Amino acid sequence: MIERQIAIATSTGEMNTFICHPERGGPHPVVLFYMDAPGIREELRDMARRLASVGYYVMLPNLYYRRKVEELGLFTADPAVATEIRKRMFEHMESLSITGVMSDTDALLAFAGADAAASKGPIGCVGYCMSGQYAISAAAKYPKRVAAAASIYGTRLITDKPDSPHLAAPQVKAEVYVAFAETDHYVPLDMIEPFRAAMAKGGVTAEIELYRGVEHGFAFPQRPAFNKAAAERHWERLFALFGRTMKR
């Protein structure tokens, strides 16, 4: 496995990005891995490596680079520490916007376009938690490039803003997979059917799946909500989605 930590130039600074891909058999299809709210950490790098190990050029950008932070720290058992980390996490998360992250995506694709290890064909996107919205939005912005987009317990898929991801459905040409957790304090379950309807109305090929008996964060091995069976199911879904859309 080839791994690199690269500072990618954007319109607002340098975005530190973890890139990994197989040593052999390239060039490899690009997968954009949008982080969750707690930020870049080894847990996410390991997930990127797992994706890369089956034949992808995975880019994991630090979306908080404008605020000069990356790893926020562990949510520990100490309530005071956990409360402080959570406070900073939400402050950083609220500093992001779909417009800003799509500008960052421009820079990611430009970098991959100049790298011989990265395929110039169809790409995939996956976003967890706060970044499910970015995966769907990228599919809408780049309909000729993004062949697959996945949101895993993604938040804010439906908002009252003009750039709400559900409103972008008519622009999406990718196959979409969206996973919801049955117990989720951040994503109301009454959002599922309206989102499903928006995808159908927009003509999107989409699978919307509810993971019963699990909580928000079930795919992250170091989170209390981790559920091995559900996590493995989500990997199976991702590998199948990316395989049939980017390795035809």
C-alpha positions as CSV (number, residue, x, y, z in Angstrom):
1,M,0.0,0.0,0.0
2,I,1.2,3.5,-0.9
3,E,0.4,6.2,1.7
4,R,1.1,9.9,1.5
5,Q,0.2,13.0,3.5
6,I,-0.1,15.8,1.0
7,A,-0.8,19.6,1.4
8,I,-3.2,20.3,-1.5
9,A,-3.5,23.9,-2.6
10,T,-7.1,25.3,-2.5
11,S,-8.5,28.8,-3.1
12,T,-8.3,29.4,0.7
13,G,-5.1,27.7,1.8
14,E,-3.5,24.3,1.9
15,M,-5.7,21.3,2.7
16,N,-3.7,18.4,4.3
17,T,-5.0,15.2,2.7
18,F,-4.3,11.6,3.4
19,I,-4.0,9.6,0.2
20,C,-3.6,5.8,-0.1
21,H,-3.8,3.3,-2.9
22,P,-2.5,-0.1,-3.9
23,E,1.1,-0.4,-4.9
24,R,0.3,-2.4,-8.0
25,G,-2.4,-2.5,-10.7
26,G,-3.0,1.2,-11.2
27,P,-4.2,3.6,-12.1
28,H,-7.0,3.2,-9.6
29,P,-10.5,4.7,-9.5
30,V,-10.7,7.7,-7.2
31,V,-12.8,7.6,-4.0
32,L,-13.3,10.9,-2.1
33,F,-13.8,10.0,1.6
34,Y,-15.4,13.0,3.4
35,M,-14.7,12.9,7.2
36,D,-17.2,13.0,10.0
37,A,-17.5,15.8,12.6
38,P,-14.8,14.6,15.1
39,G,-12.1,15.2,12.4
40,I,-9.2,13.2,10.9
41,R,-7.9,10.4,13.1
42,E,-6.2,7.0,12.7
43,E,-9.7,5.4,12.8
44,L,-10.6,7.2,9.6
45,R,-7.2,6.5,8.0
46,D,-7.7,2.8,8.7
47,M,-11.1,3.0,7.0
48,A,-9.5,4.7,4.0
49,R,-6.9,1.9,3.9
50,R,-9.6,-0.7,3.8
51,L,-11.2,1.0,0.8
52,A,-7.9,1.3,-0.9
53,S,-7.0,-2.3,-0.3
54,V,-9.6,-3.4,-2.8
55,G,-8.3,-1.3,-5.6
56,Y,-9.1,2.4,-5.0
57,Y,-7.2,5.7,-4.9
58,V,-8.7,7.1,-1.7
59,M,-8.4,10.8,-0.7
60,L,-9.3,11.7,2.9
61,P,-9.1,15.5,3.2
62,N,-9.0,17.5,6.4
63,L,-12.0,19.7,5.9
64,Y,-11.1,21.8,9.0
65,Y,-7.9,23.0,7.5
66,R,-9.1,26.6,7.3
67,R,-9.3,26.6,11.1
68,K,-5.8,25.1,11.4
69,V,-7.0,21.9,13.2
70,E,-7.1,18.3,12.3
71,E,-7.4,15.8,15.2
72,L,-9.7,17.0,17.9
73,G,-8.9,14.3,20.4
74,L,-10.8,11.3,21.8
75,F,-14.2,11.4,23.4
76,T,-13.1,10.1,26.8
77,A,-15.0,9.0,29.9
78,D,-14.1,12.3,31.6
79,P,-17.3,14.4,31.1
80,A,-15.4,17.7,31.3
81,V,-13.0,16.7,28.5
82,A,-15.7,15.2,26.4
83,T,-17.9,18.3,26.7
84,E,-15.0,20.6,25.7
85,I,-14.1,18.4,22.6
86,R,-17.8,18.3,21.6
87,K,-18.1,22.0,21.9
88,R,-15.1,22.6,19.6
89,M,-16.3,19.9,17.2
90,F,-19.6,21.7,16.7
91,E,-17.9,25.0,16.2
92,H,-15.6,23.6,13.5
93,M,-18.5,21.7,11.9
94,E,-20.6,24.9,11.7
95,S,-17.7,26.7,9.9
96,L,-18.2,24.5,6.9
97,S,-20.5,25.0,4.0
98,I,-21.5,23.0,0.9
99,T,-20.0,25.8,-1.3
100,G,-16.7,25.6,0.6
101,V,-16.4,21.9,0.5
102,M,-17.3,21.8,-3.2
103,S,-14.5,24.3,-3.8
104,D,-12.2,21.9,-1.8
105,T,-13.4,19.1,-4.0
106,D,-12.3,21.0,-7.1
107,A,-8.8,21.0,-5.6
108,L,-8.9,17.3,-4.8
109,L,-10.0,16.4,-8.3
110,A,-7.3,18.7,-9.9
111,F,-4.6,17.0,-7.8
112,A,-5.9,13.5,-8.7
113,G,-6.1,14.5,-12.3
114,A,-2.3,15.1,-12.3
115,D,-1.4,11.9,-10.5
116,A,-0.6,8.9,-12.6
117,A,-1.7,6.6,-9.9
118,A,-5.3,7.9,-10.1
119,S,-7.7,6.8,-12.8
120,K,-9.2,9.6,-14.9
121,G,-12.5,7.7,-15.2
122,P,-15.6,7.6,-12.9
123,I,-15.1,8.4,-9.3
124,G,-17.0,7.6,-6.1
125,C,-17.8,9.6,-2.9
126,V,-18.6,8.6,0.6
127,G,-19.5,10.8,3.5
128,Y,-20.1,10.0,7.1
129,C,-22.2,12.0,9.6
130,M,-21.9,15.7,8.7
131,S,-20.4,14.8,5.3
132,G,-23.2,12.7,3.9
133,Q,-24.5,16.0,2.4
134,Y,-21.1,16.6,0.8
135,A,-21.1,13.2,-1.0
136,I,-24.6,13.9,-2.5
137,S,-23.7,17.5,-3.4
138,A,-20.5,16.3,-5.1
139,A,-22.6,13.9,-7.2
140,A,-24.8,16.8,-8.2
141,K,-21.9,19.2,-9.0
142,Y,-19.9,16.6,-11.0
143,P,-22.6,14.5,-12.8
144,K,-20.1,13.4,-15.5
145,R,-17.5,12.2,-13.0
146,V,-19.2,10.9,-9.9
147,A,-20.6,7.5,-10.7
148,A,-21.4,6.5,-7.1
149,A,-22.2,8.5,-3.9
150,A,-22.8,7.1,-0.4
151,S,-24.1,8.8,2.7
152,I,-23.6,6.9,6.0
153,Y,-25.9,8.2,8.8
154,G,-25.5,11.6,7.0
155,T,-27.0,14.7,8.6
156,R,-28.7,17.7,6.9
157,L,-29.7,15.8,3.8
158,I,-32.9,17.9,3.8
159,T,-32.7,21.5,4.9
160,D,-34.6,24.7,4.2
161,K,-31.6,26.1,2.3
162,P,-31.5,26.5,-1.5
163,D,-28.4,24.1,-1.6
164,S,-30.1,21.4,0.3
165,P,-28.9,18.0,-1.0
166,H,-32.4,16.7,-1.7
167,L,-33.1,19.6,-4.0
168,A,-30.0,18.6,-6.1
169,A,-31.5,15.2,-7.1
170,P,-32.3,16.2,-10.7
171,Q,-28.6,16.9,-11.3
172,V,-27.4,13.6,-9.9
173,K,-26.5,10.9,-12.4
174,A,-24.6,8.7,-9.9
175,E,-26.0,5.7,-8.2
176,V,-26.7,6.6,-4.6
177,Y,-26.7,4.6,-1.4
178,V,-27.9,6.2,1.8
179,A,-27.8,4.4,5.2
180,F,-29.7,5.6,8.3
181,A,-29.4,4.3,11.9
182,E,-32.6,3.5,13.6
183,T,-31.5,5.4,16.7
184,D,-30.0,8.8,15.7
185,H,-30.1,12.0,17.7
186,Y,-28.8,13.9,14.7
187,V,-31.0,12.6,11.9
188,P,-34.8,12.5,12.5
189,L,-36.2,9.3,11.0
190,D,-39.1,11.3,9.5
191,M,-36.6,12.6,7.0
192,I,-36.2,9.2,5.4
193,E,-39.3,9.1,3.3
194,P,-39.2,12.7,2.0
195,F,-35.5,12.1,1.0
196,R,-36.5,8.9,-0.7
197,A,-39.3,10.7,-2.5
198,A,-36.9,13.5,-3.6
199,M,-34.5,11.0,-5.1
200,A,-37.2,9.2,-6.9
201,K,-38.7,12.4,-8.3
202,G,-35.3,13.5,-9.5
203,G,-34.8,10.2,-11.3
204,V,-31.9,9.0,-9.2
205,T,-31.1,5.3,-8.9
206,A,-30.9,5.2,-5.1
207,E,-31.1,2.6,-2.3
208,I,-32.2,4.0,1.0
209,E,-31.6,1.6,3.9
210,L,-32.5,1.8,7.5
211,Y,-30.2,-0.1,9.8
212,R,-32.4,-1.3,12.6
213,G,-31.2,-1.8,16.2
214,V,-28.1,0.4,15.8
215,E,-27.1,4.0,16.6
216,H,-25.5,6.9,14.8
217,G,-21.8,6.1,14.4
218,F,-22.2,2.3,14.1
219,A,-19.5,2.0,11.4
220,F,-16.7,3.5,13.5
221,P,-14.7,0.8,15.5
222,Q,-13.6,3.2,18.2
223,R,-17.0,4.7,18.9
224,P,-19.3,3.4,21.7
225,A,-22.0,2.9,19.0
226,F,-19.9,0.6,17.0
227,N,-21.8,-2.5,15.8
228,K,-19.7,-5.0,13.9
229,A,-22.5,-6.7,12.0
230,A,-23.9,-3.3,10.8
231,A,-20.4,-2.0,10.0
232,E,-19.6,-5.0,7.9
233,R,-22.9,-4.7,6.1
234,H,-22.1,-1.1,5.2
235,W,-18.7,-2.2,3.8
236,E,-20.4,-4.8,1.7
237,R,-22.8,-2.2,0.4
238,L,-19.9,0.2,-0.4
239,F,-17.7,-2.4,-2.1
240,A,-20.7,-3.5,-4.3
241,L,-21.7,0.0,-5.2
242,F,-18.2,1.1,-6.1
243,G,-17.4,-2.1,-7.9
244,R,-20.4,-2.0,-10.2
245,T,-20.2,1.7,-11.1
246,M,-16.4,2.3,-11.3
247,K,-14.9,-1.1,-12.4
248,R,-17.2,-1.9,-15.3
